[in-house]
Amino acid sequence: MKIKRTQPGPEAPDINLIPLIDVLLVIVIFLVVSTTFLKPSALAVDLPSTQAAQTQTEQPDALRIRVGRDGNFAYGNQTTLDAKQLRSELTKALASLPSDPLGRRAIVEADAAASHQSVVTVMDVLAGLGVARVSIATSGKQP
């Protein structure tokens, strides 16, 4: 019996995966290098809801700090305080409150024309004293 040889046909094309993997690897490296990684904000703020006016009246033990348009602070019956005086006044006030960080609350009432830095200064003082819950008071008037 004779074995019949067939004519070799055209070869099937080879798909070379190595260059494809190299190109995809370069694209992935480019995306990783060019992506900006955002650091989440270190200051967590609870945004006001529709019931904000009710919660303010339910917090009689909350510290109320006022920030004037000139950057001065007020607490209690003190009208003009700087950051150091505010820290000492708040330290005295916090001595009578519970030591539980979740029990310590503060409400910041800032003038609309007050600088952002003065509000952040108050929040830094409160954070340094262990006040866990800080609310920002708003008015019901629309500008």
Legacy VTK file of the C-alpha trace (Angstrom):
# vtk DataFile Version 3.0
C-alpha trace
ASCII
DATASET POLYDATA
POINTS 143 float
0.000 0.000 0.000
1.299 3.325 -1.004
0.985 6.394 1.133
-0.101 9.278 -0.894
1.502 12.550 -0.065
-0.696 15.564 -0.207
0.485 18.926 -1.291
1.157 21.156 1.706
-1.380 23.971 1.737
-0.755 27.510 2.854
0.218 27.621 6.485
-2.210 29.067 9.013
-1.055 32.475 10.195
0.525 32.569 13.652
-0.672 35.122 16.126
2.293 36.294 18.085
1.053 37.314 21.552
4.335 38.648 22.907
4.139 42.075 21.180
0.474 42.388 22.175
1.323 41.730 25.818
4.183 44.241 25.643
1.905 46.961 24.262
-0.744 46.282 26.904
1.866 46.355 29.653
3.126 49.747 28.451
-0.448 51.088 28.432
-1.054 49.841 31.978
2.210 51.380 33.199
1.299 54.674 31.530
-2.126 54.716 33.211
-0.692 53.915 36.634
1.977 56.608 36.391
-0.313 59.300 35.000
-3.174 58.691 37.430
-3.424 61.177 40.251
-4.169 59.555 43.545
-6.502 61.696 45.595
-5.980 61.750 49.304
-9.353 61.665 51.009
-10.125 64.693 53.057
-8.992 64.454 56.651
-11.918 66.596 57.738
-15.255 64.796 57.752
-18.180 67.200 57.538
-21.820 66.244 57.986
-23.721 68.310 55.464
-26.885 70.005 56.719
-30.148 68.271 55.972
-33.707 69.504 56.000
-33.931 68.761 59.722
-30.896 70.878 60.640
-32.962 73.498 62.468
-34.468 70.821 64.723
-31.125 69.250 65.649
-29.620 72.580 66.680
-32.285 73.095 69.325
-31.793 69.544 70.584
-28.135 70.172 71.472
-28.092 72.344 74.595
-24.669 71.020 75.644
-23.034 71.900 72.310
-20.298 74.509 72.299
-21.283 77.503 70.157
-18.344 79.330 68.611
-18.907 82.423 66.497
-16.502 83.626 63.818
-16.736 87.282 62.848
-16.020 88.760 59.463
-12.789 90.270 60.826
-11.477 86.828 61.848
-12.073 87.232 65.584
-13.744 84.472 67.559
-16.418 84.602 70.241
-17.463 82.005 72.775
-19.986 82.458 75.559
-19.921 86.013 76.808
-16.383 86.603 75.483
-16.657 88.798 72.394
-13.162 89.069 70.966
-10.778 86.130 71.247
-7.762 85.015 69.267
-6.950 81.344 68.631
-4.965 80.857 71.869
-7.632 82.487 74.018
-10.309 80.441 72.263
-8.395 77.232 72.999
-8.125 78.084 76.711
-11.824 79.036 76.957
-12.892 75.827 75.224
-10.581 73.756 77.443
-12.326 75.191 80.500
-15.743 74.493 79.000
-14.855 70.918 77.998
-13.734 70.091 81.535
-17.398 70.049 82.594
-18.579 67.920 79.637
-18.368 64.105 79.445
-15.026 62.706 78.356
-16.703 60.596 75.660
-15.526 62.038 72.300
-18.924 61.362 70.718
-20.594 63.341 73.489
-18.595 66.443 72.718
-20.352 68.624 70.166
-19.665 72.046 68.735
-21.544 74.397 66.438
-19.542 76.893 64.398
-21.476 80.027 63.472
-19.379 81.823 60.879
-20.171 85.124 59.224
-20.692 84.855 55.463
-17.778 87.222 54.906
-15.444 85.394 57.326
-12.296 83.983 55.804
-12.049 80.276 55.205
-8.859 80.168 57.260
-10.579 81.441 60.393
-13.217 78.681 60.172
-10.499 76.066 59.631
-8.625 77.462 62.646
-11.687 76.910 64.836
-12.049 73.365 63.510
-8.374 72.672 64.199
-8.738 73.913 67.776
-11.812 71.722 68.260
-10.089 68.679 66.778
-7.078 69.244 69.031
-9.370 69.271 72.050
-11.051 66.016 71.049
-14.401 67.353 69.865
-15.713 64.668 67.524
-18.881 66.274 66.191
-18.658 69.699 64.580
-21.651 71.291 62.896
-21.659 74.419 60.787
-24.658 76.648 61.384
-26.421 78.115 58.382
-29.245 80.574 58.047
-32.528 79.777 56.374
-32.341 82.876 54.154
-31.508 82.433 50.499
-28.949 84.918 49.109
LINES 1 144
143 0 1 2 3 4 5 6 7 8 9 10 11 12 13 14 15 16 17 18 19 20 21 22 23 24 25 26 27 28 29 30 31 32 33 34 35 36 37 38 39 40 41 42 43 44 45 46 47 48 49 50 51 52 53 54 55 56 57 58 59 60 61 62 63 64 65 66 67 68 69 70 71 72 73 74 75 76 77 78 79 80 81 82 83 84 85 86 87 88 89 90 91 92 93 94 95 96 97 98 99 100 101 102 103 104 105 106 107 108 109 110 111 112 113 114 115 116 117 118 119 120 121 122 123 124 125 126 127 128 129 130 131 132 133 134 135 136 137 138 139 140 141 142
